């Protein structure tokens, strides 16, 4: 799930007032579509038809005339979308970072759980076992602790 950013003055913006109250709904739908599918503000014509299906008499032309959207080939681009919403690359980088952090956290949790189970089953001692040192290593430790 993604989130969109809307200024709390959003519904009172002069462009939206110019386009009419149904433009608020159309604009939010367009922003949400673009955010969900990471289109960087592009809304294809077939989606525009769905956005406006129950908003009659509002037409996409009203969004263009108000300066909210720009015609772009077979669809539209939401004006200043990338000024307020993160772009596709940023969202993908954040998602990848969160996925990696989740993977690492899952591994750490699984290892901790496995260690706990091993201790409970007495496969591992609850304290570290001493590691026997060779004579040479013992001498080095003795020298290091005496200096």
Secondary structure, DSSP 8 states (H G I E B T S, - for coil): -------TTGGG-HHHHHH-HHHHHHHHHHHHHHHHHT-TTEEEHHHHHHHHTTSTT--HHHHHHTTSEEEETTEEEETTHHHHS--HHHHHHHHHHHHHHHHHHHHHHHHHHHHHHHHHTTSS-SS-------HHHHHHHHHHHH-
